[in-house]
């Protein structure tokens, strides 16, 4: 039967792509299935497994038959623990009903944009950016407005954002520490952007996935901790990176009262609540002593520094990032300036899997993303495969 006799997919998907990172992963998996050895730097997984106390908490919940529907916004005990955490560690003056448990950071972001965006709205966001954000914005009929991070660093956040402000601007999407660059905005910068949001009557969606993976210098600063910002910010958190729980799909959001009913509806009708046993595991994670991450962070620093040294030795130019899981070096001249071609050349010639910088926005062109959250043997092998210089452009 001809396709003309079937209805098409919804038109909203015409402007929405499919994660280029997943496409890279799929090609890597195909090479692995063919028996090739691939040095994998394309992912975003913590290198260590989920801590045993979290897994044990899941087992205890199952043994107690905690397997029925939970309240759609989350188990009361977990929401209480979330409140204690964000009030003490993030200095966010969240009210008692603000936490909503979600299926990880991606779900929290999707539901946040669904809550706030109407067609034709505009969203300010720094570039380079985490790849799915522009597609989620476009899915809701709105437009991402890119602000080059380099310009913001030179001219100041207020000037760079203000230059692109329009009558259609409704939101600012904020991500610190950032993916893919590992940049951490300091307190003065977060205060500045918070003032910009408040003074221009905007909403803020704050993506704080890497809040605990800062290796040197000043710690994480949440925008909602500043006066007047908790009332206009949806803060999105995930347990994926801090607690090595990527596959658990565990996260939470803080939602101001004015948007809470809409957000609760978005969560209810998309997932009808997070897996109940998972929520008890989340409670255990939030109950772990804050110093549990120190050993893991030492491992991240060791891996980061080893890969930085290896890439510099191969002709890549880069700064050492303070946070997150990634390096974002400039491509050496031997590989040319086209990041997609450079990534293909590395994968074809040396079986080194990276992500082209262009998928993180036009400001990412000329770069490749390498994850340093991999086995140390992978770093050693990948650097050896790279050799003294990068391979010639394909």
NORMO-V883175 format. One record per run of one state. SS is the DSSP state (h for helix, s for strand, l for the rest). FROM is the first residue (numbers start at 0). TO is the last residue. If there is no record, write none. Layout:
BEGIN
ss=(SS	SS)
from=(FROM	FROM)
to=(TO	TO)
END
This chain:
BEGIN
ss=(l	h	l	h	l	h	l	s	l	h	l	h	l	s	l	h	l	s	l	h	l	s	h	l	h	l	s	l	h	l	s	l	s	l	h	l	s	l	h	l	s	l	h	l	h	l	h	l	s	l	s	l	s	l	s	l	h	l	h	l	s	l	s	h	l	h	l	s	l	h	l)
from=(0	2	5	10	15	19	33	38	40	51	63	75	89	98	102	103	116	121	127	131	139	142	148	155	156	162	168	175	186	199	202	207	213	214	222	225	232	238	245	248	250	254	256	271	275	287	289	313	316	317	322	323	325	327	329	330	332	335	338	350	351	353	354	356	360	361	364	366	371	375	386)
to=(1	4	9	14	18	32	37	39	50	62	74	88	97	101	102	115	120	126	130	138	141	147	154	155	161	167	174	185	198	201	206	212	213	221	224	231	237	244	247	249	253	255	270	274	286	288	312	315	316	321	322	324	326	328	329	331	334	337	349	350	352	353	355	359	360	363	365	370	374	385	393)
END
